Each structure stands twice: as structure tokens, then as C-alpha cells.
Amino acid sequence: MLWKTFRWAFAVTALGLAAGVLYDGWTALGIVAILSVLEISLSFDNAVINAGILKKMNAFWQKIFLTVGIVIAVFGMRLVFPVVIVAISARLNPWSAVHLALTDKDRYQELVTDAHPSIAAFGGMFLLMIFLDFVFEDREIKWLGWLERPLARLGSVDMLSVCIALIVLLVSAVTFGAHAHQHGRTHADKAETVLLAGVAGLITYMVVGGLSGFFEQKLEDEEEREQEAEEEARRAGRRDTPVKLAGKAAFFMFLYLEVLDASFSFDGVIGAFAITNDIVLMALGLGIGAMYVRSLTVYLVRQGTLDDYVYLEHGAHYAIGALSLILLVTIQYQINEVVTGLVGVVLIGASFWSSVRRNRALRTAA
């Protein structure tokens, strides 16, 4: 079962790691491996949520999600999106960005370094909003109760996460934007760049979140109508269920899943910029990670064990919060990419171990 579900992910891993070594030696292999682990850890909750929705869909729509959906997820968001970010930030067309990355690494590195403040501010704000909206929500299961309980109470204040994010952005722009003077740019120019990029990251998060909410509401409406139709059919003595209505519900599920998947992939792509500026290594690492996330989604659906490790989602979101702050700090200061990658691994590992201990305690109590 495990081999059948993950065989494509294993094959892509072998090819991706080999390509990394051929591209830039053993150091590249390490970076690709860290990026893969980062993508898997940050997207584990994505797999859990996907599985919860996917199990409600029939075999046809599951196949659509795992074929058409994987093209969008792996080749669209994980491979194309990093190029688009660099192209926009460095004011290049995408083909020029790819050509430059492959043929003139020094010039490409220089452009990315110049564009890094805007990339870091955009990504830092997007990730920070994901983290804040998670910790301010009151949840039945809490990992770090001493921290999560007071934060959940604070979450009852409307728009608190947006206010805190904007305060963090202003502090970042004033603190980091006031210290750098590179390539003829003034302090004010850099502070303005950080502010504009950060606001763009905030707007992107709100738009993606709004679209996800829209499709989720559509999905709930369609499910409610379907249940009413089934109830009416039972009362009338009919066994048939309106096929068209079920099809519409499945279609909205598919749209919602794709928007949701796109929003989750932002954190992996943006977080990758905190580890490396090389789009080839980024594409290899994130592509491997995305394959495991898809395989994990299928595995969770088939095994039906979505709730075994209840703290993993918490660990993933704390990793996102740590990455957001790291990105904002890298506007001014350089942080070792290995340290950045290990932060997420340590937090995910801690949440996994806490989940295992909880499960043991529950079995003992039973």
C-alpha cells in the first residue's frame, strides 16, 4: 500500500536529488533535500485538509484532482511561480529570468539580491498572516496551551491579525529600511519598497483567503441543497439522487481545493527564498515536496487516519510564523540557510513527538 501510493514521489525524489548534484554538486543536494522537507512540513496540513474534502468526492473527481490538480500544483505554483516572483521583482520578463538564472548566475544573483527586500517583505507578510490567523482562532485541541489560550481570547478582537501584521511591517520598514544603502538607492527608497511589497503580500493573502472562503461557502450551500434533495427523495419513496446537483457540488469542491492548494503553496515558495535564491534548486526541492504532499493526500484518504497526529498542524503553522520573521530579518541581515531550514524541521518534529506522546497517554488511560 505504502509503495503503491508513494512510488511516483520516490521516483521524483531520486531524479530531483540526482539533478541537484549534477547541477551544482553535493551542496545543491543538501539544499534540495532541505527544501523538500520544508515543503512537506509546511504542506502537511494542506494534505490533511485536502484528504478531508477529497474523500467526499467520487472516483472521477478524485482522479481529476490528482491529475489536472497536480499539474497546477507542481508545475504551476512550485515551478513557475518562483520565476514569476523574481521576474516581477527584478523587472524582467519570465523567459529572461530563466535564461539569466541558467546562463549568468552572478548577474542573476545580483538582481535577486537587489530584489530581495521586496521578496522578503511580500513573503514575510503573507506567511505572518497565515500564522496569526491560525493562533488567534480558538481551537478545541491546543498544543502549547499556555500560549494558545490567551492568543485565542485575543482573537475575538476584529481585524487584530491585520493590525499586528501592519505594525510588524511598519517596524520592519523603519528598522531595516533605514540601515541599507546599496547600489545608489536611498534609505527612503528601500523603506518605501519594503512597505509597498509588504502591503502587496497582505492584499494577496486577503484575496486568496476571500476566494477560498467564497468557494467554501458555495460548497456548503451545494451540500445543503443536496442533502435536502436526498431527504425529499426519501420522503417521496424515490432512491435517485439528482446527478447534476452532485456534479455541481463536486465541481465546487474541485475549485475550492485548487484555490486552497494555491494558497498553501505560497508559504513553501516564499519560504524557499529564505533558503536559496537559485530557482533551479527551488524548483527541484519544491517539486519533490509537492509530490509527497499529493501522495500523502491519497494515503490519508485510503487509510482514513486523518486525526492520528493532532499537533502536526500546529507545528507547521509555528514553522510558518518563524519563517515569516526570518524573512523580514533577512531584509537587512543574512541568516544561514541551513539554520532557516532546520527551524521548520525542529518545530514539525517536536509537534510530531508531542502527538505520539498524546496518543500513548490516551491508550494508557483507556
RAPECOR-V489987 format. One record per residue. N is the residue number from 0. PHI is phi in whole degrees, -180 to 180 (NA if undefined). Layout:
n-><N	N>
phi-><PHI	PHI>
This chain:
n-><0	1	2	3	4	5	6	7	8	9	10	11	12	13	14	15	16	17	18	19	20	21	22	23	24	25	26	27	28	29	30	31	32	33	34	35	36	37	38	39	40	41	42	43	44	45	46	47	48	49	50	51	52	53	54	55	56	57	58	59	60	61	62	63	64	65	66	67	68	69	70	71	72	73	74	75	76	77	78	79	80	81	82	83	84	85	86	87	88	89	90	91	92	93	94	95	96	97	98	99	100	101	102	103	104	105	106	107	108	109	110	111	112	113	114	115	116	117	118	119	120	121	122	123	124	125	126	127	128	129	130	131	132	133	134	135	136	137	138	139	140	141	142	143	144	145	146	147	148	149	150	151	152	153	154	155	156	157	158	159	160	161	162	163	164	165	166	167	168	169	170	171	172	173	174	175	176	177	178	179	180	181	182	183	184	185	186	187	188	189	190	191	192	193	194	195	196	197	198	199	200	201	202	203	204	205	206	207	208	209	210	211	212	213	214	215	216	217	218	219	220	221	222	223	224	225	226	227	228	229	230	231	232	233	234	235	236	237	238	239	240	241	242	243	244	245	246	247	248	249	250	251	252	253	254	255	256	257	258	259	260	261	262	263	264	265	266	267	268	269	270	271	272	273	274	275	276	277	278	279	280	281	282	283	284	285	286	287	288	289	290	291	292	293	294	295	296	297	298	299	300	301	302	303	304	305	306	307	308	309	310	311	312	313	314	315	316	317	318	319	320	321	322	323	324	325	326	327	328	329	330	331	332	333	334	335	336	337	338	339	340	341	342	343	344	345	346	347	348	349	350	351	352	353	354	355	356	357	358	359	360	361	362	363	364	365>
phi-><NA	-64	-65	-63	-74	-104	-62	-68	-65	-63	-64	-65	-61	-60	-66	-66	-66	-64	-63	-63	-64	-65	-74	-152	80	-70	-61	-63	-59	-61	-66	-61	-63	-63	-63	-63	-64	-60	-63	-64	-67	-72	-104	-61	-64	-61	-63	-64	-66	-57	-64	-61	-85	-64	-67	-83	-93	-76	-59	-62	-73	-63	-66	-60	-63	-86	-112	-61	-61	-71	-63	-65	-70	-81	-83	-80	-77	-84	-103	-83	-58	-59	-66	-64	-60	-64	-62	-67	-64	-94	57	-121	-80	-55	-65	-65	-63	-66	-61	-66	-62	-90	-110	-138	-62	-64	-66	-63	-60	-64	-64	-67	-62	-63	-85	-58	-56	-72	-63	-66	-68	-60	-68	-59	-71	-62	-67	-61	-65	-60	-65	-64	-64	-74	-74	-87	-91	-77	-116	-65	-99	-122	-86	-102	-58	-60	-98	-75	-65	-64	-66	-65	-66	-64	-64	-71	-77	-61	61	-63	-62	-65	-62	-65	-61	-67	-64	-60	-64	-62	-62	-63	-65	-71	-73	-83	-72	-90	-109	-103	-142	-130	53	79	-87	-83	-60	-63	-60	-69	-61	-65	-60	-62	-63	-63	-66	-64	-63	-62	-64	-64	-63	-59	-60	-68	-68	-62	-63	-64	-64	-61	-64	-62	-68	-65	-66	-59	-61	-63	-62	-66	-64	-64	-64	-64	-64	-64	-65	-65	-64	-65	-65	-66	-65	-85	81	-99	-104	-75	-116	-57	-66	-61	-66	-63	-64	-64	-61	-65	-64	-66	-58	-63	-61	-62	-61	-68	-65	-62	-64	-62	-66	-68	-72	-56	-65	-65	-66	-67	-62	-63	-67	-77	-104	-152	-100	-85	-69	-68	-64	-62	-64	-64	-64	-69	-64	-62	-60	-64	-64	-67	-62	-65	-64	-65	-58	-62	-62	-64	-65	-74	-86	68	-118	-78	-111	-69	-121	-75	-94	-61	-62	-63	-60	-62	-73	-66	-64	-62	-61	-63	-63	-63	-68	-61	-61	-66	-67	-71	-59	-115	-116	-88	-118	-57	-66	-67	-60	-59	-66	-72	-57	-64	-62	-64	-65	-65	-61	-64	-68	-65	-64	-61	-65	-62	-63	-62	-62	-64	-63	-65	-66	-65	-65	-73>
